[in-house]
């Protein structure tokens, strides 16, 4: 957006970092954007943008484990139960 002075040659070559900062009192979020100078004579910049809900299409993520992961967890738990019962009875498997 040219209104931020980030257009054409003024736009940094490399954006190195993006991070959300603390929420503002009015409910907007702060987005920090950093550029790297790659050890050249140009300065490193940190930009901070206030972003409101109308500016982004935010949908909260819900993490659901994969069925394969749940199956692997169940097999591991069952194996642990069997091993514990064998040790409790004193049964050892010969090698």
C-alpha positions as CSV (number, residue, x, y, z in Angstrom):
1,X,0.0,0.0,0.0
2,X,1.7,3.2,-1.1
3,X,0.1,5.1,1.8
4,X,2.6,3.4,4.1
5,X,5.6,4.5,2.0
6,X,6.2,0.9,1.0
7,X,6.0,0.9,-2.7
8,X,8.6,0.7,-5.5
9,X,12.2,1.1,-4.5
10,X,11.2,2.0,-0.9
11,X,9.8,-1.6,-0.4
12,X,12.4,-3.8,1.4
13,X,13.9,-6.6,-0.7
14,X,13.5,-9.2,2.0
15,X,10.9,-9.5,4.7
16,X,12.5,-11.5,7.4
17,X,9.9,-11.7,10.1
18,X,6.2,-11.5,10.8
19,X,4.8,-11.6,14.3
20,X,1.6,-10.6,16.1
21,X,2.1,-8.4,19.1
22,X,-0.2,-7.6,22.0
23,X,-3.7,-6.5,21.3
24,X,-4.5,-2.8,21.4
25,X,-7.1,-1.3,23.7
26,X,-9.6,-0.9,20.8
27,X,-9.5,-4.6,20.0
28,X,-7.1,-4.4,17.0
29,X,-4.0,-6.5,16.7
30,X,-0.4,-5.3,16.1
31,X,1.5,-7.0,13.3
32,X,5.2,-6.5,13.4
33,X,7.1,-6.8,10.1
34,X,10.9,-6.8,9.9
35,X,13.4,-6.5,7.1
36,X,17.0,-7.5,7.1
37,X,19.9,-5.5,5.6
38,X,22.2,-8.5,5.0
39,X,25.1,-6.6,6.6
40,X,24.9,-3.9,4.0
41,X,24.9,-0.1,4.7
42,X,21.1,0.0,4.5
43,X,19.3,0.0,7.9
44,X,17.2,-2.8,9.3
45,X,13.5,-1.7,9.6
46,X,10.8,-2.8,12.0
47,X,7.3,-1.9,10.9
48,X,4.2,-2.1,13.1
49,X,0.7,-2.2,11.7
50,X,-2.6,-2.1,13.5
51,X,-4.9,-4.7,12.0
52,X,-8.7,-4.8,12.8
53,X,-11.1,-7.6,12.4
54,X,-12.4,-6.1,9.1
55,X,-8.8,-6.3,7.7
56,X,-8.4,-10.0,8.0
57,X,-10.5,-13.1,7.6
58,X,-9.6,-14.8,10.8
59,X,-11.0,-18.3,11.5
60,X,-9.9,-20.0,14.8
61,X,-8.2,-23.3,14.2
62,X,-9.4,-26.4,15.8
63,X,-6.8,-29.1,16.0
64,X,-8.1,-32.6,15.4
65,X,-5.7,-35.5,15.6
66,X,-5.5,-37.8,12.6
67,X,-7.1,-41.3,12.9
68,X,-3.7,-42.9,12.3
69,X,-2.2,-41.0,15.2
70,X,-5.0,-42.1,17.5
71,X,-4.5,-45.7,16.4
72,X,-0.8,-45.5,17.0
73,X,-1.5,-44.1,20.5
74,X,-4.0,-46.9,21.2
75,X,-1.5,-49.6,20.1
76,X,1.3,-48.1,22.3
77,X,-1.0,-47.8,25.3
78,X,-2.2,-51.5,24.8
79,X,1.5,-52.6,24.6
80,X,2.3,-50.7,27.8
81,X,-0.6,-52.5,29.6
82,X,0.5,-55.9,28.4
83,X,4.1,-55.2,29.4
84,X,3.1,-54.0,32.8
85,X,0.9,-57.1,33.4
86,X,3.8,-59.4,32.4
87,X,6.2,-57.7,34.8
88,X,3.6,-57.9,37.6
89,X,3.3,-61.7,37.1
90,X,7.1,-62.1,36.8
91,X,6.9,-63.6,33.3
92,X,10.0,-62.9,31.3
93,X,10.4,-63.4,27.6
94,X,13.5,-65.4,26.7
95,X,15.7,-64.0,24.0
